[in-house]
């Protein structure tokens, strides 16, 4: 592990994963746990309130981490973002400010901030390069969340410039996979569709109604690939990371570089689920951004590409949902 430096007197790298029970955090935890020279530290919400600045600082002071993965965030789909805009901007700003500032105060030099592709303008040129940031208006339905994430990556860059920290930022495309939020109103598109088709099959329904026209195009990355990509970026040498960044940019896109129509996605999940009824698209509901495909060539130059194809990833996620459906308590 030549890109890392252990604290004096330690034989293992001590890593804190903020948000380890979430979809991305749990995937990071799974991939980092068990590595022989790594000690992963986590804390439940009861053990550590990330909204409490003093508590976060005290926790960091006590544990003396070598690295931090900031995967904690309040997330949701269009409905959730429209319903709870205040919580989406407030909670995300507070959590990331608390963690990034505590890392600096405790002299933790390595941190990875996980953002979101919604930081880019609604009508960005496709595929979206990292330098599209702040070149146009955001998608209104998730603007509060996007502004919080923009503030997070800007905060990391500010500490890098002023205090020579090594705080890195990655902007993932739409994620899916195990431990996602399958809530019928507050979920993202893939878990939302999985829940809809599962309920339709259980009820013997002849049709499923979906939001929007089905024409917007979206890119999807399996959460295991996201975790692997994040670890790859964190493990790059400082020179390699800086070399991969586009001129004037301080973050890297993480995605597949491939997209599909929401209609095609719905048809595919319907096939996987065994639902043979009609798909009805309610065009009175918002579509969101027409297209959101990330340019991931900068990440590819650093030596990483995704491995899980959408077809197999969706089948795996459907199977995981079926195995955990009762414990999710969403029916």
One Martini backbone bead per residue (centre of mass of N, CA, C, O) as a GRO file, in nm:
protein
  331
    1UNK     BB    1   0.070   0.056   0.029
    2UNK     BB    2   0.229   0.322  -0.116
    3UNK     BB    3  -0.005   0.563  -0.078
    4UNK     BB    4   0.033   0.513   0.232
    5UNK     BB    5   0.022   0.618   0.586
    6UNK     BB    6   0.103   0.523   0.887
    7UNK     BB    7   0.072   0.555   1.197
    8UNK     BB    8   0.244   0.565   1.463
    9UNK     BB    9   0.240   0.229   1.591
   10UNK     BB   10   0.106   0.097   1.338
   11UNK     BB   11  -0.032  -0.195   1.136
   12UNK     BB   12  -0.295  -0.023   1.066
   13UNK     BB   13  -0.542   0.117   0.884
   14UNK     BB   14  -0.760   0.377   0.983
   15UNK     BB   15  -1.108   0.361   0.890
   16UNK     BB   16  -1.377   0.581   0.812
   17UNK     BB   17  -1.732   0.517   0.768
   18UNK     BB   18  -1.967   0.729   0.658
   19UNK     BB   19  -2.252   0.548   0.616
   20UNK     BB   20  -2.244   0.215   0.648
   21UNK     BB   21  -2.572   0.153   0.610
   22UNK     BB   22  -2.570   0.228   0.340
   23UNK     BB   23  -2.524   0.150   0.023
   24UNK     BB   24  -2.227   0.248  -0.011
   25UNK     BB   25  -2.114   0.197   0.274
   26UNK     BB   26  -2.162  -0.115   0.274
   27UNK     BB   27  -1.977  -0.171   0.030
   28UNK     BB   28  -1.722  -0.057   0.154
   29UNK     BB   29  -1.718  -0.235   0.406
   30UNK     BB   30  -1.699  -0.506   0.257
   31UNK     BB   31  -1.424  -0.439   0.096
   32UNK     BB   32  -1.242  -0.345   0.354
   33UNK     BB   33  -1.311  -0.574   0.509
   34UNK     BB   34  -1.035  -0.798   0.576
   35UNK     BB   35  -0.806  -0.633   0.527
   36UNK     BB   36  -0.508  -0.677   0.677
   37UNK     BB   37  -0.419  -0.340   0.680
   38UNK     BB   38  -0.725  -0.290   0.793
   39UNK     BB   39  -0.931  -0.066   0.999
   40UNK     BB   40  -1.267  -0.055   1.051
   41UNK     BB   41  -1.479   0.225   1.130
   42UNK     BB   42  -1.793   0.253   1.300
   43UNK     BB   43  -2.129   0.423   1.330
   44UNK     BB   44  -2.412   0.469   1.456
   45UNK     BB   45  -2.658   0.691   1.512
   46UNK     BB   46  -2.655   0.639   1.821
   47UNK     BB   47  -2.337   0.674   1.853
   48UNK     BB   48  -2.351   0.901   1.603
   49UNK     BB   49  -2.418   1.238   1.540
   50UNK     BB   50  -2.357   1.407   1.241
   51UNK     BB   51  -2.512   1.684   1.339
   52UNK     BB   52  -2.288   1.687   1.569
   53UNK     BB   53  -2.006   1.857   1.598
   54UNK     BB   54  -1.885   1.773   1.873
   55UNK     BB   55  -1.916   1.465   1.836
   56UNK     BB   56  -1.741   1.437   1.585
   57UNK     BB   57  -1.481   1.556   1.701
   58UNK     BB   58  -1.455   1.354   1.937
   59UNK     BB   59  -1.442   1.096   1.763
   60UNK     BB   60  -1.187   1.173   1.603
   61UNK     BB   61  -0.998   1.218   1.845
   62UNK     BB   62  -1.017   0.927   1.960
   63UNK     BB   63  -0.940   0.751   1.679
   64UNK     BB   64  -0.734   0.844   1.475
   65UNK     BB   65  -0.749   0.870   1.168
   66UNK     BB   66  -0.631   0.816   0.829
   67UNK     BB   67  -0.924   0.772   0.697
   68UNK     BB   68  -1.209   0.902   0.493
   69UNK     BB   69  -1.548   0.809   0.417
   70UNK     BB   70  -1.807   1.011   0.264
   71UNK     BB   71  -2.136   0.846   0.261
   72UNK     BB   72  -2.310   1.043   0.403
   73UNK     BB   73  -2.670   1.088   0.329
   74UNK     BB   74  -2.946   1.252   0.198
   75UNK     BB   75  -3.170   1.058   0.002
   76UNK     BB   76  -3.354   1.071  -0.325
   77UNK     BB   77  -3.602   1.129  -0.520
   78UNK     BB   78  -3.816   1.341  -0.658
   79UNK     BB   79  -4.029   1.332  -0.432
   80UNK     BB   80  -3.839   1.382  -0.192
   81UNK     BB   81  -3.715   1.651  -0.295
   82UNK     BB   82  -3.993   1.805  -0.311
   83UNK     BB   83  -4.085   1.752  -0.003
   84UNK     BB   84  -3.760   1.789   0.137
   85UNK     BB   85  -3.564   2.045   0.081
   86UNK     BB   86  -3.457   2.135   0.359
   87UNK     BB   87  -3.331   1.866   0.450
   88UNK     BB   88  -3.140   1.825   0.205
   89UNK     BB   89  -2.961   2.076   0.261
   90UNK     BB   90  -2.908   2.079   0.565
   91UNK     BB   91  -2.803   1.789   0.633
   92UNK     BB   92  -2.575   1.778   0.420
   93UNK     BB   93  -2.416   2.022   0.513
   94UNK     BB   94  -2.364   1.942   0.808
   95UNK     BB   95  -2.229   1.667   0.776
   96UNK     BB   96  -1.993   1.750   0.586
   97UNK     BB   97  -1.879   1.975   0.761
   98UNK     BB   98  -1.817   1.810   1.014
   99UNK     BB   99  -1.625   1.599   0.883
  100UNK     BB  100  -1.418   1.776   0.731
  101UNK     BB  101  -1.337   1.954   0.972
  102UNK     BB  102  -1.252   1.728   1.167
  103UNK     BB  103  -1.029   1.615   0.990
  104UNK     BB  104  -0.857   1.867   1.000
  105UNK     BB  105  -0.830   1.910   1.311
  106UNK     BB  106  -0.709   1.592   1.321
  107UNK     BB  107  -0.501   1.549   1.086
  108UNK     BB  108  -0.651   1.438   0.829
  109UNK     BB  109  -0.535   1.381   0.495
  110UNK     BB  110  -0.758   1.156   0.413
  111UNK     BB  111  -1.038   1.208   0.180
  112UNK     BB  112  -1.370   1.096   0.067
  113UNK     BB  113  -1.609   1.248  -0.145
  114UNK     BB  114  -1.955   1.184  -0.201
  115UNK     BB  115  -2.153   1.266  -0.451
  116UNK     BB  116  -2.322   1.394  -0.754
  117UNK     BB  117  -2.456   1.433  -1.079
  118UNK     BB  118  -2.657   1.678  -0.991
  119UNK     BB  119  -2.439   1.916  -1.012
  120UNK     BB  120  -2.533   1.947  -1.293
  121UNK     BB  121  -2.668   2.077  -1.543
  122UNK     BB  122  -2.957   2.006  -1.702
  123UNK     BB  123  -2.820   2.108  -2.003
  124UNK     BB  124  -2.587   1.934  -2.058
  125UNK     BB  125  -2.344   1.821  -2.225
  126UNK     BB  126  -2.309   1.519  -2.404
  127UNK     BB  127  -2.122   1.406  -2.212
  128UNK     BB  128  -2.034   1.476  -1.881
  129UNK     BB  129  -1.808   1.687  -1.774
  130UNK     BB  130  -1.646   1.822  -1.506
  131UNK     BB  131  -1.647   2.127  -1.644
  132UNK     BB  132  -1.973   2.176  -1.613
  133UNK     BB  133  -1.956   2.309  -1.360
  134UNK     BB  134  -2.132   2.604  -1.326
  135UNK     BB  135  -2.275   2.648  -1.644
  136UNK     BB  136  -2.573   2.616  -1.511
  137UNK     BB  137  -2.876   2.515  -1.450
  138UNK     BB  138  -3.050   2.331  -1.242
  139UNK     BB  139  -3.244   2.089  -1.134
  140UNK     BB  140  -3.519   2.173  -0.950
  141UNK     BB  141  -3.592   1.896  -0.794
  142UNK     BB  142  -3.256   1.889  -0.678
  143UNK     BB  143  -3.109   2.156  -0.588
  144UNK     BB  144  -3.047   2.138  -0.281
  145UNK     BB  145  -2.870   1.885  -0.303
  146UNK     BB  146  -2.668   1.990  -0.513
  147UNK     BB  147  -2.559   2.231  -0.348
  148UNK     BB  148  -2.442   2.062  -0.121
  149UNK     BB  149  -2.239   1.904  -0.301
  150UNK     BB  150  -2.087   2.147  -0.407
  151UNK     BB  151  -1.993   2.239  -0.128
  152UNK     BB  152  -1.826   1.986  -0.059
  153UNK     BB  153  -1.614   1.999  -0.290
  154UNK     BB  154  -1.527   2.290  -0.221
  155UNK     BB  155  -1.427   2.233   0.063
  156UNK     BB  156  -1.206   2.038  -0.011
  157UNK     BB  157  -1.049   2.237  -0.193
  158UNK     BB  158  -0.994   2.449   0.025
  159UNK     BB  159  -0.816   2.266   0.208
  160UNK     BB  160  -0.607   2.205  -0.005
  161UNK     BB  161  -0.513   2.499  -0.058
  162UNK     BB  162  -0.467   2.601   0.248
  163UNK     BB  163  -0.362   2.292   0.388
  164UNK     BB  164  -0.268   2.050   0.206
  165UNK     BB  165  -0.473   1.850   0.143
  166UNK     BB  166  -0.628   1.508   0.062
  167UNK     BB  167  -0.924   1.587  -0.079
  168UNK     BB  168  -1.156   1.388  -0.239
  169UNK     BB  169  -1.375   1.364  -0.540
  170UNK     BB  170  -1.686   1.195  -0.625
  171UNK     BB  171  -1.920   1.149  -0.912
  172UNK     BB  172  -2.194   0.975  -0.930
  173UNK     BB  173  -2.413   0.810  -1.066
  174UNK     BB  174  -2.664   0.609  -1.079
  175UNK     BB  175  -2.758   0.399  -0.819
  176UNK     BB  176  -2.748   0.038  -0.737
  177UNK     BB  177  -2.867  -0.215  -0.503
  178UNK     BB  178  -2.791  -0.323  -0.223
  179UNK     BB  179  -2.940  -0.132   0.032
  180UNK     BB  180  -3.155   0.016  -0.075
  181UNK     BB  181  -3.431   0.232  -0.130
  182UNK     BB  182  -3.778   0.091  -0.134
  183UNK     BB  183  -3.955   0.319  -0.119
  184UNK     BB  184  -4.247   0.415  -0.287
  185UNK     BB  185  -4.168   0.744  -0.272
  186UNK     BB  186  -3.831   0.784  -0.187
  187UNK     BB  187  -3.710   0.657  -0.429
  188UNK     BB  188  -3.549   0.548  -0.681
  189UNK     BB  189  -3.599   0.407  -0.981
  190UNK     BB  190  -3.520   0.108  -0.941
  191UNK     BB  191  -3.650   0.045  -0.661
  192UNK     BB  192  -3.928   0.152  -0.746
  193UNK     BB  193  -3.980  -0.060  -0.970
  194UNK     BB  194  -3.945  -0.314  -0.804
  195UNK     BB  195  -4.178  -0.254  -0.612
  196UNK     BB  196  -4.405  -0.229  -0.821
  197UNK     BB  197  -4.383  -0.515  -0.949
  198UNK     BB  198  -4.418  -0.677  -0.692
  199UNK     BB  199  -4.702  -0.568  -0.622
  200UNK     BB  200  -4.842  -0.642  -0.888
  201UNK     BB  201  -4.803  -0.947  -0.865
  202UNK     BB  202  -4.943  -0.986  -0.587
  203UNK     BB  203  -5.223  -0.843  -0.705
  204UNK     BB  204  -5.275  -0.908  -1.016
  205UNK     BB  205  -5.201  -0.694  -1.209
  206UNK     BB  206  -5.237  -0.542  -1.547
  207UNK     BB  207  -5.084  -0.277  -1.440
  208UNK     BB  208  -4.832  -0.006  -1.460
  209UNK     BB  209  -4.760   0.306  -1.317
  210UNK     BB  210  -4.551   0.567  -1.447
  211UNK     BB  211  -4.344   0.819  -1.437
  212UNK     BB  212  -4.378   0.985  -1.708
  213UNK     BB  213  -4.263   0.907  -2.041
  214UNK     BB  214  -3.975   0.732  -2.059
  215UNK     BB  215  -3.744   0.910  -2.226
  216UNK     BB  216  -3.536   0.940  -2.041
  217UNK     BB  217  -3.188   0.926  -1.977
  218UNK     BB  218  -2.988   0.673  -1.802
  219UNK     BB  219  -2.737   0.601  -1.568
  220UNK     BB  220  -2.594   0.287  -1.429
  221UNK     BB  221  -2.450   0.184  -1.107
  222UNK     BB  222  -2.314  -0.040  -0.926
  223UNK     BB  223  -2.226  -0.033  -0.594
  224UNK     BB  224  -1.973  -0.213  -0.616
  225UNK     BB  225  -1.836  -0.032  -0.825
  226UNK     BB  226  -1.834   0.224  -0.656
  227UNK     BB  227  -1.653   0.118  -0.433
  228UNK     BB  228  -1.413   0.039  -0.612
  229UNK     BB  229  -1.369   0.324  -0.731
  230UNK     BB  230  -1.318   0.470  -0.462
  231UNK     BB  231  -1.072   0.307  -0.373
  232UNK     BB  232  -0.903   0.371  -0.618
  233UNK     BB  233  -0.889   0.679  -0.574
  234UNK     BB  234  -0.769   0.671  -0.286
  235UNK     BB  235  -0.503   0.490  -0.387
  236UNK     BB  236  -0.390   0.703  -0.531
  237UNK     BB  237  -0.165   0.891  -0.603
  238UNK     BB  238  -0.129   1.219  -0.605
  239UNK     BB  239  -0.027   1.237  -0.898
  240UNK     BB  240  -0.244   1.055  -1.030
  241UNK     BB  241  -0.488   1.219  -0.948
  242UNK     BB  242  -0.405   1.491  -1.076
  243UNK     BB  243  -0.371   1.373  -1.365
  244UNK     BB  244  -0.681   1.289  -1.401
  245UNK     BB  245  -0.762   1.565  -1.389
  246UNK     BB  246  -0.908   1.820  -1.503
  247UNK     BB  247  -0.875   2.123  -1.593
  248UNK     BB  248  -0.998   2.292  -1.307
  249UNK     BB  249  -1.049   2.027  -1.147
  250UNK     BB  250  -1.169   1.834  -0.824
  251UNK     BB  251  -1.305   1.583  -0.982
  252UNK     BB  252  -1.468   1.257  -1.035
  253UNK     BB  253  -1.621   1.055  -1.240
  254UNK     BB  254  -1.870   0.783  -1.184
  255UNK     BB  255  -1.918   0.520  -1.431
  256UNK     BB  256  -2.005   0.373  -1.758
  257UNK     BB  257  -2.093   0.542  -2.032
  258UNK     BB  258  -2.399   0.436  -2.015
  259UNK     BB  259  -2.739   0.428  -2.151
  260UNK     BB  260  -3.105   0.460  -2.095
  261UNK     BB  261  -3.426   0.429  -2.105
  262UNK     BB  262  -3.676   0.415  -1.883
  263UNK     BB  263  -3.851   0.227  -2.049
  264UNK     BB  264  -3.634   0.006  -2.083
  265UNK     BB  265  -3.590  -0.045  -1.787
  266UNK     BB  266  -3.881  -0.132  -1.719
  267UNK     BB  267  -3.893  -0.372  -1.916
  268UNK     BB  268  -3.661  -0.529  -1.787
  269UNK     BB  269  -3.779  -0.559  -1.499
  270UNK     BB  270  -4.035  -0.699  -1.588
  271UNK     BB  271  -3.894  -0.950  -1.695
  272UNK     BB  272  -3.745  -1.035  -1.436
  273UNK     BB  273  -4.019  -1.050  -1.259
  274UNK     BB  274  -4.274  -1.151  -1.460
  275UNK     BB  275  -4.421  -0.913  -1.579
  276UNK     BB  276  -4.709  -0.894  -1.832
  277UNK     BB  277  -4.817  -0.627  -1.835
  278UNK     BB  278  -4.891  -0.297  -1.848
  279UNK     BB  279  -4.733   0.010  -1.940
  280UNK     BB  280  -4.789   0.325  -1.774
  281UNK     BB  281  -4.745   0.667  -1.869
  282UNK     BB  282  -4.731   0.966  -1.669
  283UNK     BB  283  -4.707   1.283  -1.818
  284UNK     BB  284  -4.785   1.469  -1.560
  285UNK     BB  285  -4.517   1.387  -1.468
  286UNK     BB  286  -4.199   1.430  -1.404
  287UNK     BB  287  -3.877   1.370  -1.563
  288UNK     BB  288  -3.658   1.560  -1.557
  289UNK     BB  289  -3.380   1.509  -1.686
  290UNK     BB  290  -3.335   1.409  -2.007
  291UNK     BB  291  -3.010   1.380  -1.963
  292UNK     BB  292  -2.748   1.159  -1.783
  293UNK     BB  293  -2.419   1.147  -1.894
  294UNK     BB  294  -2.106   1.040  -1.821
  295UNK     BB  295  -1.776   1.133  -1.833
  296UNK     BB  296  -1.516   0.866  -1.775
  297UNK     BB  297  -1.223   0.915  -1.894
  298UNK     BB  298  -1.059   1.010  -1.651
  299UNK     BB  299  -1.086   0.746  -1.489
  300UNK     BB  300  -0.970   0.557  -1.706
  301UNK     BB  301  -0.678   0.683  -1.701
  302UNK     BB  302  -0.634   0.562  -1.397
  303UNK     BB  303  -0.743   0.235  -1.427
  304UNK     BB  304  -1.077   0.240  -1.430
  305UNK     BB  305  -1.361   0.005  -1.452
  306UNK     BB  306  -1.638  -0.135  -1.487
  307UNK     BB  307  -1.806  -0.478  -1.441
  308UNK     BB  308  -2.122  -0.444  -1.413
  309UNK     BB  309  -2.383  -0.523  -1.576
  310UNK     BB  310  -2.706  -0.432  -1.593
  311UNK     BB  311  -2.848  -0.702  -1.619
  312UNK     BB  312  -2.704  -0.847  -1.376
  313UNK     BB  313  -2.761  -0.626  -1.163
  314UNK     BB  314  -3.072  -0.641  -1.168
  315UNK     BB  315  -3.100  -0.938  -1.095
  316UNK     BB  316  -2.950  -0.919  -0.825
  317UNK     BB  317  -3.143  -0.706  -0.699
  318UNK     BB  318  -3.403  -0.865  -0.715
  319UNK     BB  319  -3.304  -1.104  -0.543
  320UNK     BB  320  -3.240  -0.939  -0.290
  321UNK     BB  321  -3.524  -0.832  -0.244
  322UNK     BB  322  -3.662  -1.107  -0.209
  323UNK     BB  323  -3.480  -1.191   0.044
  324UNK     BB  324  -3.559  -0.886   0.205
  325UNK     BB  325  -3.856  -0.787   0.204
  326UNK     BB  326  -3.963  -0.825   0.495
  327UNK     BB  327  -3.737  -0.652   0.645
  328UNK     BB  328  -3.816  -0.377   0.497
  329UNK     BB  329  -4.116  -0.293   0.547
  330UNK     BB  330  -4.306  -0.194   0.266
  331UNK     BB  331  -4.605  -0.360   0.281
   0.00000   0.00000   0.00000
